[in-house]
């Protein structure tokens, strides 16, 4: 559930950033941009390619962190060779 919430939250963050780079669904009122369509913001064409890029990058970084930490922490006090816990060998 935490991962799903993080991925969903990531979409809204990327959609907001895409709107800053390529504003859609707004009007200028007294010199300020006011959003007129939430649907336009959520379906911004820039968000469609930014979102997979950001989420895949974050998943790769998270998996590398886990892969780097896990062998060190699981082999403490064990007679198995280093890394054998995570690979399922030995």
Biopython code that builds the backbone (N, CA, C, O; Angstrom):
import numpy as np
from Bio.PDB.StructureBuilder import StructureBuilder

atoms = [
    (1, "UNK", "N", (0.818, -1.191, 0.000)),
    (1, "UNK", "CA", (0.000, 0.000, 0.000)),
    (1, "UNK", "C", (0.871, 1.268, 0.000)),
    (1, "UNK", "O", (0.533, 2.266, -0.636)),
    (2, "UNK", "N", (1.979, 1.207, 0.714)),
    (2, "UNK", "CA", (2.865, 2.376, 0.750)),
    (2, "UNK", "C", (3.452, 2.639, -0.635)),
    (2, "UNK", "O", (3.513, 3.785, -1.080)),
    (3, "UNK", "N", (3.882, 1.581, -1.311)),
    (3, "UNK", "CA", (4.450, 1.743, -2.651)),
    (3, "UNK", "C", (3.408, 2.280, -3.627)),
    (3, "UNK", "O", (3.709, 3.147, -4.448)),
    (4, "UNK", "N", (2.194, 1.769, -3.536)),
    (4, "UNK", "CA", (1.123, 2.246, -4.415)),
    (4, "UNK", "C", (0.832, 3.721, -4.158)),
    (4, "UNK", "O", (0.650, 4.493, -5.100)),
    (5, "UNK", "N", (0.788, 4.111, -2.896)),
    (5, "UNK", "CA", (0.577, 5.517, -2.553)),
    (5, "UNK", "C", (1.701, 6.400, -3.052)),
    (5, "UNK", "O", (1.464, 7.520, -3.505)),
    (6, "UNK", "N", (2.933, 5.898, -2.969)),
    (6, "UNK", "CA", (4.085, 6.674, -3.433)),
    (6, "UNK", "C", (4.045, 6.850, -4.952)),
    (6, "UNK", "O", (4.342, 7.928, -5.466)),
    (7, "UNK", "N", (3.676, 5.786, -5.662)),
    (7, "UNK", "CA", (3.606, 5.862, -7.130)),
    (7, "UNK", "C", (2.475, 6.795, -7.562)),
    (7, "UNK", "O", (2.633, 7.566, -8.508)),
    (8, "UNK", "N", (1.338, 6.728, -6.874)),
    (8, "UNK", "CA", (0.212, 7.607, -7.194)),
    (8, "UNK", "C", (0.550, 9.060, -6.868)),
    (8, "UNK", "O", (0.235, 9.964, -7.641)),
    (9, "UNK", "N", (1.183, 9.276, -5.737)),
    (9, "UNK", "CA", (1.620, 10.620, -5.371)),
    (9, "UNK", "C", (2.619, 11.153, -6.388)),
    (9, "UNK", "O", (2.590, 12.333, -6.737)),
    (10, "UNK", "N", (3.499, 10.281, -6.859)),
    (10, "UNK", "CA", (4.471, 10.670, -7.877)),
    (10, "UNK", "C", (3.801, 11.181, -9.137)),
    (10, "UNK", "O", (4.306, 12.101, -9.780)),
    (11, "UNK", "N", (2.657, 10.588, -9.498)),
    (11, "UNK", "CA", (1.948, 11.049, -10.692)),
    (11, "UNK", "C", (1.490, 12.498, -10.524)),
    (11, "UNK", "O", (1.650, 13.313, -11.433)),
    (12, "UNK", "N", (0.924, 12.814, -9.364)),
    (12, "UNK", "CA", (0.443, 14.179, -9.150)),
    (12, "UNK", "C", (1.599, 15.175, -9.114)),
    (12, "UNK", "O", (1.462, 16.301, -9.592)),
    (13, "UNK", "N", (2.717, 14.774, -8.559)),
    (13, "UNK", "CA", (3.885, 15.649, -8.537)),
    (13, "UNK", "C", (4.389, 15.892, -9.956)),
    (13, "UNK", "O", (4.699, 17.025, -10.325)),
    (14, "UNK", "N", (4.470, 14.822, -10.752)),
    (14, "UNK", "CA", (4.931, 14.959, -12.142)),
    (14, "UNK", "C", (3.924, 15.766, -12.965)),
    (14, "UNK", "O", (4.325, 16.565, -13.812)),
    (15, "UNK", "N", (2.630, 15.571, -12.730)),
    (15, "UNK", "CA", (1.609, 16.336, -13.461)),
    (15, "UNK", "C", (1.734, 17.825, -13.158)),
    (15, "UNK", "O", (1.581, 18.657, -14.052)),
    (16, "UNK", "N", (2.011, 18.162, -11.904)),
    (16, "UNK", "CA", (2.196, 19.562, -11.541)),
    (16, "UNK", "C", (3.444, 20.132, -12.200)),
    (16, "UNK", "O", (3.431, 21.257, -12.701)),
    (17, "UNK", "N", (4.521, 19.355, -12.200)),
    (17, "UNK", "CA", (5.746, 19.806, -12.850)),
    (17, "UNK", "C", (5.541, 19.951, -14.361)),
    (17, "UNK", "O", (6.047, 20.897, -14.965)),
    (18, "UNK", "N", (4.815, 19.036, -14.963)),
    (18, "UNK", "CA", (4.541, 19.129, -16.401)),
    (18, "UNK", "C", (3.737, 20.386, -16.704)),
    (18, "UNK", "O", (3.937, 21.018, -17.741)),
    (19, "UNK", "N", (2.824, 20.750, -15.801)),
    (19, "UNK", "CA", (2.050, 21.967, -16.009)),
    (19, "UNK", "C", (2.939, 23.202, -15.931)),
    (19, "UNK", "O", (2.725, 24.172, -16.657)),
    (20, "UNK", "N", (3.941, 23.168, -15.046)),
    (20, "UNK", "CA", (4.869, 24.297, -14.952)),
    (20, "UNK", "C", (5.702, 24.435, -16.229)),
    (20, "UNK", "O", (6.024, 25.549, -16.642)),
    (21, "UNK", "N", (6.051, 23.302, -16.855)),
    (21, "UNK", "CA", (6.851, 23.330, -18.073)),
    (21, "UNK", "C", (6.001, 23.623, -19.312)),
    (21, "UNK", "O", (6.449, 24.295, -20.240)),
    (22, "UNK", "N", (4.769, 23.109, -19.312)),
    (22, "UNK", "CA", (3.868, 23.259, -20.461)),
    (22, "UNK", "C", (2.451, 23.478, -19.923)),
    (22, "UNK", "O", (1.679, 22.525, -19.814)),
    (23, "UNK", "N", (2.102, 24.732, -19.584)),
    (23, "UNK", "CA", (0.789, 24.992, -18.986)),
    (23, "UNK", "C", (-0.361, 24.699, -19.945)),
    (23, "UNK", "O", (-0.328, 25.074, -21.117)),
    (24, "UNK", "N", (-1.368, 24.027, -19.422)),
    (24, "UNK", "CA", (-2.591, 23.727, -20.181)),
    (24, "UNK", "C", (-3.784, 23.952, -19.254)),
    (24, "UNK", "O", (-3.641, 23.884, -18.034)),
    (25, "UNK", "N", (-4.938, 24.216, -19.817)),
    (25, "UNK", "CA", (-6.170, 24.338, -19.040)),
    (25, "UNK", "C", (-6.153, 25.477, -18.037)),
    (25, "UNK", "O", (-6.503, 25.277, -16.873)),
    (26, "UNK", "N", (-5.756, 26.662, -18.463)),
    (26, "UNK", "CA", (-5.710, 27.805, -17.560)),
    (26, "UNK", "C", (-6.154, 29.073, -18.275)),
    (26, "UNK", "O", (-6.279, 29.113, -19.499)),
    (27, "UNK", "N", (-6.387, 30.101, -17.479)),
    (27, "UNK", "CA", (-6.656, 31.428, -18.025)),
    (27, "UNK", "C", (-5.924, 32.444, -17.148)),
    (27, "UNK", "O", (-5.623, 32.169, -15.987)),
    (28, "UNK", "N", (-5.647, 33.591, -17.697)),
    (28, "UNK", "CA", (-4.966, 34.663, -16.966)),
    (28, "UNK", "C", (-6.034, 35.589, -16.381)),
    (28, "UNK", "O", (-6.849, 36.155, -17.108)),
    (29, "UNK", "N", (-6.014, 35.732, -15.056)),
    (29, "UNK", "CA", (-6.938, 36.629, -14.358)),
    (29, "UNK", "C", (-6.103, 37.576, -13.503)),
    (29, "UNK", "O", (-5.424, 37.144, -12.572)),
    (30, "UNK", "N", (-6.154, 38.859, -13.821)),
    (30, "UNK", "CA", (-5.406, 39.894, -13.107)),
    (30, "UNK", "C", (-3.919, 39.556, -13.001)),
    (30, "UNK", "O", (-3.300, 39.737, -11.952)),
    (31, "UNK", "N", (-3.363, 39.065, -14.101)),
    (31, "UNK", "CA", (-1.940, 38.767, -14.156)),
    (31, "UNK", "C", (-1.533, 37.438, -13.538)),
    (31, "UNK", "O", (-0.344, 37.128, -13.474)),
    (32, "UNK", "N", (-2.496, 36.653, -13.085)),
    (32, "UNK", "CA", (-2.211, 35.345, -12.485)),
    (32, "UNK", "C", (-2.825, 34.237, -13.328)),
    (32, "UNK", "O", (-3.888, 34.412, -13.923)),
    (33, "UNK", "N", (-2.151, 33.106, -13.374)),
    (33, "UNK", "CA", (-2.701, 31.946, -14.082)),
    (33, "UNK", "C", (-3.617, 31.186, -13.117)),
    (33, "UNK", "O", (-3.209, 30.810, -12.018)),
    (34, "UNK", "N", (-4.855, 30.968, -13.548)),
    (34, "UNK", "CA", (-5.811, 30.189, -12.755)),
    (34, "UNK", "C", (-6.202, 28.949, -13.535)),
    (34, "UNK", "O", (-6.543, 29.022, -14.715)),
    (35, "UNK", "N", (-6.148, 27.822, -12.869)),
    (35, "UNK", "CA", (-6.489, 26.544, -13.497)),
    (35, "UNK", "C", (-7.988, 26.498, -13.778)),
    (35, "UNK", "O", (-8.803, 26.772, -12.896)),
    (36, "UNK", "N", (-8.339, 26.152, -15.002)),
    (36, "UNK", "CA", (-9.755, 26.048, -15.366)),
    (36, "UNK", "C", (-10.190, 24.603, -15.551)),
    (36, "UNK", "O", (-11.385, 24.310, -15.512)),
    (37, "UNK", "N", (-9.237, 23.693, -15.752)),
    (37, "UNK", "CA", (-9.589, 22.301, -15.994)),
    (37, "UNK", "C", (-8.570, 21.370, -15.323)),
    (37, "UNK", "O", (-7.414, 21.286, -15.738)),
    (38, "UNK", "N", (-9.025, 20.686, -14.293)),
    (38, "UNK", "CA", (-8.167, 19.706, -13.630)),
    (38, "UNK", "C", (-7.853, 18.547, -14.588)),
    (38, "UNK", "O", (-6.749, 18.003, -14.572)),
    (39, "UNK", "N", (-8.817, 18.185, -15.406)),
    (39, "UNK", "CA", (-8.611, 17.093, -16.360)),
    (39, "UNK", "C", (-7.496, 17.436, -17.352)),
    (39, "UNK", "O", (-6.703, 16.566, -17.712)),
    (40, "UNK", "N", (-7.428, 18.671, -17.788)),
    (40, "UNK", "CA", (-6.361, 19.099, -18.702)),
    (40, "UNK", "C", (-5.009, 18.984, -18.015)),
    (40, "UNK", "O", (-4.028, 18.579, -18.640)),
    (41, "UNK", "N", (-4.946, 19.337, -16.733)),
    (41, "UNK", "CA", (-3.697, 19.228, -15.985)),
    (41, "UNK", "C", (-3.258, 17.760, -15.869)),
    (41, "UNK", "O", (-2.083, 17.445, -16.055)),
    (42, "UNK", "N", (-4.209, 16.867, -15.562)),
    (42, "UNK", "CA", (-3.874, 15.455, -15.356)),
    (42, "UNK", "C", (-3.557, 14.718, -16.653)),
    (42, "UNK", "O", (-2.883, 13.688, -16.630)),
    (43, "UNK", "N", (-4.036, 15.238, -17.788)),
    (43, "UNK", "CA", (-3.770, 14.584, -19.077)),
    (43, "UNK", "C", (-2.786, 15.385, -19.926)),
    (43, "UNK", "O", (-2.763, 15.255, -21.150)),
    (44, "UNK", "N", (-1.990, 16.198, -19.281)),
    (44, "UNK", "CA", (-0.981, 17.003, -19.980)),
    (44, "UNK", "C", (-0.060, 16.084, -20.783)),
    (44, "UNK", "O", (0.446, 15.108, -20.229)),
    (45, "UNK", "N", (0.176, 16.361, -22.064)),
    (45, "UNK", "CA", (1.023, 15.489, -22.880)),
    (45, "UNK", "C", (2.451, 15.345, -22.330)),
    (45, "UNK", "O", (3.083, 14.305, -22.516)),
    (46, "UNK", "N", (2.944, 16.359, -21.671)),
    (46, "UNK", "CA", (4.302, 16.270, -21.116)),
    (46, "UNK", "C", (4.365, 15.279, -19.959)),
    (46, "UNK", "O", (5.389, 14.626, -19.758)),
    (47, "UNK", "N", (3.286, 15.162, -19.204)),
    (47, "UNK", "CA", (3.263, 14.227, -18.075)),
    (47, "UNK", "C", (3.295, 12.779, -18.553)),
    (47, "UNK", "O", (3.784, 11.904, -17.837)),
    (48, "UNK", "N", (2.790, 12.519, -19.734)),
    (48, "UNK", "CA", (2.739, 11.141, -20.250)),
    (48, "UNK", "C", (4.115, 10.536, -20.459)),
    (48, "UNK", "O", (4.289, 9.329, -20.292)),
    (49, "UNK", "N", (5.098, 11.355, -20.822)),
    (49, "UNK", "CA", (6.445, 10.794, -20.990)),
    (49, "UNK", "C", (7.322, 11.069, -19.783)),
    (49, "UNK", "O", (8.289, 10.342, -19.560)),
    (50, "UNK", "N", (7.018, 12.096, -18.994)),
    (50, "UNK", "CA", (7.809, 12.359, -17.795)),
    (50, "UNK", "C", (7.553, 11.329, -16.708)),
    (50, "UNK", "O", (8.485, 10.904, -16.026)),
    (51, "UNK", "N", (6.293, 10.922, -16.538)),
    (51, "UNK", "CA", (5.941, 10.014, -15.449)),
    (51, "UNK", "C", (6.652, 8.663, -15.543)),
    (51, "UNK", "O", (7.270, 8.257, -14.558)),
    (52, "UNK", "N", (6.602, 7.947, -16.662)),
    (52, "UNK", "CA", (7.332, 6.668, -16.719)),
    (52, "UNK", "C", (8.835, 6.844, -16.491)),
    (52, "UNK", "O", (9.478, 5.990, -15.881)),
    (53, "UNK", "N", (9.383, 7.937, -16.975)),
    (53, "UNK", "CA", (10.808, 8.199, -16.790)),
    (53, "UNK", "C", (11.148, 8.361, -15.310)),
    (53, "UNK", "O", (12.124, 7.784, -14.831)),
    (54, "UNK", "N", (10.354, 9.137, -14.592)),
    (54, "UNK", "CA", (10.616, 9.399, -13.179)),
    (54, "UNK", "C", (10.384, 8.147, -12.340)),
    (54, "UNK", "O", (11.208, 7.822, -11.485)),
    (55, "UNK", "N", (9.290, 7.448, -12.565)),
    (55, "UNK", "CA", (8.972, 6.265, -11.753)),
    (55, "UNK", "C", (9.969, 5.140, -12.009)),
    (55, "UNK", "O", (10.415, 4.496, -11.059)),
    (56, "UNK", "N", (10.327, 4.888, -13.254)),
    (56, "UNK", "CA", (11.299, 3.821, -13.519)),
    (56, "UNK", "C", (12.658, 4.170, -12.926)),
    (56, "UNK", "O", (13.353, 3.296, -12.409)),
    (57, "UNK", "N", (13.036, 5.430, -12.997)),
    (57, "UNK", "CA", (14.297, 5.851, -12.384)),
    (57, "UNK", "C", (14.293, 5.658, -10.879)),
    (57, "UNK", "O", (15.284, 5.201, -10.309)),
    (58, "UNK", "N", (13.192, 6.000, -10.231)),
    (58, "UNK", "CA", (13.127, 5.842, -8.777)),
    (58, "UNK", "C", (13.120, 4.371, -8.374)),
    (58, "UNK", "O", (13.699, 4.016, -7.347)),
    (59, "UNK", "N", (12.482, 3.515, -9.155)),
    (59, "UNK", "CA", (12.482, 2.083, -8.847)),
    (59, "UNK", "C", (13.870, 1.471, -9.032)),
    (59, "UNK", "O", (14.269, 0.604, -8.255)),
    (60, "UNK", "N", (14.599, 1.907, -10.038)),
    (60, "UNK", "CA", (15.959, 1.418, -10.246)),
    (60, "UNK", "C", (16.863, 1.844, -9.092)),
    (60, "UNK", "O", (17.646, 1.040, -8.586)),
    (61, "UNK", "N", (16.759, 3.091, -8.679)),
    (61, "UNK", "CA", (17.580, 3.582, -7.570)),
    (61, "UNK", "C", (17.230, 2.835, -6.284)),
    (61, "UNK", "O", (18.129, 2.428, -5.547)),
    (62, "UNK", "N", (15.952, 2.652, -6.005)),
    (62, "UNK", "CA", (15.542, 1.937, -4.789)),
    (62, "UNK", "C", (16.029, 0.497, -4.802)),
    (62, "UNK", "O", (16.468, -0.008, -3.769)),
    (63, "UNK", "N", (15.962, -0.173, -5.943)),
    (63, "UNK", "CA", (16.422, -1.561, -6.008)),
    (63, "UNK", "C", (17.934, -1.659, -5.829)),
    (63, "UNK", "O", (18.425, -2.622, -5.239)),
    (64, "UNK", "N", (18.672, -0.678, -6.331)),
    (64, "UNK", "CA", (20.130, -0.685, -6.138)),
    (64, "UNK", "C", (20.496, -0.439, -4.676)),
    (64, "UNK", "O", (21.455, -1.022, -4.170)),
    (65, "UNK", "N", (19.746, 0.413, -4.006)),
    (65, "UNK", "CA", (19.997, 0.654, -2.584)),
    (65, "UNK", "C", (19.746, -0.625, -1.790)),
    (65, "UNK", "O", (20.557, -0.998, -0.942)),
    (66, "UNK", "N", (18.632, -1.295, -2.061)),
    (66, "UNK", "CA", (18.317, -2.545, -1.362)),
    (66, "UNK", "C", (19.363, -3.603, -1.685)),
    (66, "UNK", "O", (19.816, -4.320, -0.793)),
    (67, "UNK", "N", (19.747, -3.705, -2.944)),
    (67, "UNK", "CA", (20.754, -4.708, -3.340)),
    (67, "UNK", "C", (22.110, -4.423, -2.709)),
    (67, "UNK", "O", (22.883, -5.349, -2.464)),
    (68, "UNK", "N", (22.408, -3.167, -2.446)),
    (68, "UNK", "CA", (23.686, -2.825, -1.831)),
    (68, "UNK", "C", (23.703, -3.012, -0.332)),
    (68, "UNK", "O", (24.745, -3.340, 0.235)),
    (69, "UNK", "N", (22.577, -2.811, 0.321)),
    (69, "UNK", "CA", (22.515, -2.895, 1.778)),
    (69, "UNK", "C", (22.240, -4.316, 2.252)),
    (69, "UNK", "O", (22.805, -4.746, 3.258)),
    (70, "UNK", "N", (21.395, -5.044, 1.560)),
    (70, "UNK", "CA", (20.930, -6.352, 2.027)),
    (70, "UNK", "C", (22.049, -7.345, 2.294)),
    (70, "UNK", "O", (22.036, -7.968, 3.356)),
    (71, "UNK", "N", (23.013, -7.536, 1.406)),
    (71, "UNK", "CA", (24.049, -8.539, 1.707)),
    (71, "UNK", "C", (24.877, -8.185, 2.948)),
    (71, "UNK", "O", (25.298, -9.075, 3.686)),
    (72, "UNK", "N", (25.101, -6.941, 3.170)),
    (72, "UNK", "CA", (25.888, -6.520, 4.331)),
    (72, "UNK", "C", (25.144, -6.790, 5.632)),
    (72, "UNK", "O", (25.730, -7.290, 6.592)),
    (73, "UNK", "N", (23.864, -6.463, 5.668)),
    (73, "UNK", "CA", (23.110, -6.619, 6.912)),
    (73, "UNK", "C", (22.712, -8.061, 7.184)),
    (73, "UNK", "O", (22.649, -8.462, 8.345)),
    (74, "UNK", "N", (22.442, -8.851, 6.154)),
    (74, "UNK", "CA", (21.984, -10.223, 6.399)),
    (74, "UNK", "C", (23.119, -11.176, 6.722)),
    (74, "UNK", "O", (22.868, -12.245, 7.279)),
    (75, "UNK", "N", (24.349, -10.835, 6.396)),
    (75, "UNK", "CA", (25.443, -11.769, 6.653)),
    (75, "UNK", "C", (26.155, -11.523, 7.979)),
    (75, "UNK", "O", (27.104, -12.238, 8.299)),
    (76, "UNK", "N", (25.734, -10.553, 8.744)),
    (76, "UNK", "CA", (26.354, -10.294, 10.049)),
    (76, "UNK", "C", (26.057, -11.448, 11.003)),
    (76, "UNK", "O", (24.901, -11.828, 11.194)),
    (77, "UNK", "N", (27.084, -11.985, 11.582)),
    (77, "UNK", "CA", (26.925, -13.074, 12.539)),
    (77, "UNK", "C", (26.572, -14.398, 11.890)),
    (77, "UNK", "O", (26.122, -15.305, 12.590)),
    (78, "UNK", "N", (26.752, -14.551, 10.601)),
    (78, "UNK", "CA", (26.409, -15.777, 9.895)),
    (78, "UNK", "C", (27.684, -16.431, 9.367)),
    (78, "UNK", "O", (28.692, -15.765, 9.133)),
    (79, "UNK", "N", (27.616, -17.748, 9.185)),
    (79, "UNK", "CA", (28.768, -18.457, 8.623)),
    (79, "UNK", "C", (28.677, -18.561, 7.107)),
    (79, "UNK", "O", (29.625, -19.010, 6.463)),
    (80, "UNK", "N", (27.562, -18.158, 6.534)),
    (80, "UNK", "CA", (27.414, -18.199, 5.079)),
    (80, "UNK", "C", (28.281, -17.120, 4.452)),
    (80, "UNK", "O", (28.516, -16.078, 5.063)),
    (81, "UNK", "N", (28.758, -17.361, 3.239)),
    (81, "UNK", "CA", (29.544, -16.324, 2.558)),
    (81, "UNK", "C", (28.680, -15.084, 2.288)),
    (81, "UNK", "O", (27.454, -15.156, 2.202)),
    (82, "UNK", "N", (29.358, -13.967, 2.160)),
    (82, "UNK", "CA", (28.685, -12.710, 1.939)),
    (82, "UNK", "C", (27.856, -12.740, 0.651)),
    (82, "UNK", "O", (28.365, -13.138, -0.397)),
    (83, "UNK", "N", (26.585, -12.324, 0.715)),
    (83, "UNK", "CA", (25.712, -12.300, -0.445)),
    (83, "UNK", "C", (24.938, -13.574, -0.660)),
    (83, "UNK", "O", (24.037, -13.595, -1.500)),
    (84, "UNK", "N", (25.241, -14.637, 0.052)),
    (84, "UNK", "CA", (24.551, -15.903, -0.148)),
    (84, "UNK", "C", (23.101, -15.844, 0.317)),
    (84, "UNK", "O", (22.262, -16.585, -0.195)),
    (85, "UNK", "N", (22.790, -14.974, 1.279)),
    (85, "UNK", "CA", (21.424, -14.856, 1.766)),
    (85, "UNK", "C", (20.492, -14.328, 0.686)),
    (85, "UNK", "O", (19.381, -14.830, 0.511)),
    (86, "UNK", "N", (20.949, -13.317, -0.031)),
    (86, "UNK", "CA", (20.069, -12.685, -1.023)),
    (86, "UNK", "C", (19.968, -13.478, -2.316)),
    (86, "UNK", "O", (18.954, -13.402, -3.009)),
    (87, "UNK", "N", (21.004, -14.237, -2.649)),
    (87, "UNK", "CA", (20.971, -14.975, -3.914)),
    (87, "UNK", "C", (20.312, -16.332, -3.769)),
    (87, "UNK", "O", (20.002, -16.967, -4.777)),
    (88, "UNK", "N", (20.091, -16.791, -2.566)),
    (88, "UNK", "CA", (19.454, -18.083, -2.354)),
    (88, "UNK", "C", (20.415, -19.256, -2.493)),
    (88, "UNK", "O", (19.974, -20.405, -2.476)),
    (89, "UNK", "N", (21.689, -19.006, -2.629)),
    (89, "UNK", "CA", (22.668, -20.082, -2.769)),
    (89, "UNK", "C", (23.291, -20.410, -1.415)),
    (89, "UNK", "O", (23.085, -19.702, -0.430)),
    (90, "UNK", "N", (24.043, -21.479, -1.390)),
    (90, "UNK", "CA", (24.794, -21.964, -0.216)),
    (90, "UNK", "C", (23.869, -22.405, 0.827)),
    (90, "UNK", "O", (24.303, -22.847, 1.891)),
]
sb = StructureBuilder()
sb.init_structure("model")
sb.init_model(0)
sb.init_chain("A")
sb.init_seg("    ")
for serial, (resi, resn, name, xyz) in enumerate(atoms, 1):
    if name == "N":
        sb.init_residue(resn, " ", resi, " ")
    sb.init_atom(name, np.array(xyz, "f"), 0.0, 1.0, " ", f" {name:<3s}", serial, name[0])
structure = sb.get_structure()
